[in-house]
Amino acid sequence: MGNLGKFLIILFTNIDLGAKKRLGRPLDKQAIAFKGYKGKGQKERLKAVPNWQERLREYVDRLISIQNNEF
């Protein structure tokens, strides 16, 4: 196998591995959405937070637990 073949195998392996995120639980197919405050830049600032989606999922679980008195 030539250098190009080896390069393509590495490239496609990295793309395949990079596309799969390992989460502890499966995700629902439907998204949860809400609107942020106008003019506050919340969306951009939220996306700058490392691992923001998983952290937000955990916060939502805690919020629901508090609401249901499941401390």
N, C-alpha and C positions, 0 to 999 in steps of 0.2 A: 504494500500500500504506500502510495506516495505521500509527500507532505501535505498536499491539498486534501487528500482523503482523511488523514489524521486530524487536520484542522477542522474539517466539516464534522467529524465525529465529536470532537471536543466542543465545538460551537453548539451543535444540536443537543448534546448532553447538558450543557450549561443552561441553555434556553429551557429545556424540559424541567430541569431541577429548579430553576429560578421561578418558574411559573406556578409551582405548587407551594403553598404556604401550609405549614404544619400547625394546625390549631388543636387544642385539647378537645373541642366539641365541634360537631358539624354545624355549618351555618344554614340558616333559613334561606330559602330562595327569594323571599320578599324582603325588601329593605325597610328599615325604620328610618323615617325622615322627619325633620322639623326645620323650621325657619329660624335663622339667627336674627339678631337685631340689625336694623339697617344702619349703615355708616360706621359700624364698629369693627369691621374686618374680622369677624369671628371665624369665618370659614378659612381664610388664609392663615390666621394664627393657630387654629386648631390643627390644620394640616402640617404645621411646623413642629408640633409636639411629637416626639418619638413614640412609635407604637400607639398612636392615638386611637385607632379603631378598636383594638383589643382592650385598651384602658377604658374606653367609653362603654364597651359591652359590660365590663366588670362593674362600672359605676351604675349602669342601668339595673343590673342584678341587685346591687345593694339598695338602690332606691326602691325597687319593688319589694324587697324584703322588709325595709322600714315601713312601707305603706301597709304591708300585711302583718306587721308586728312579729316578724320572724327574726329578730335580732340574732 
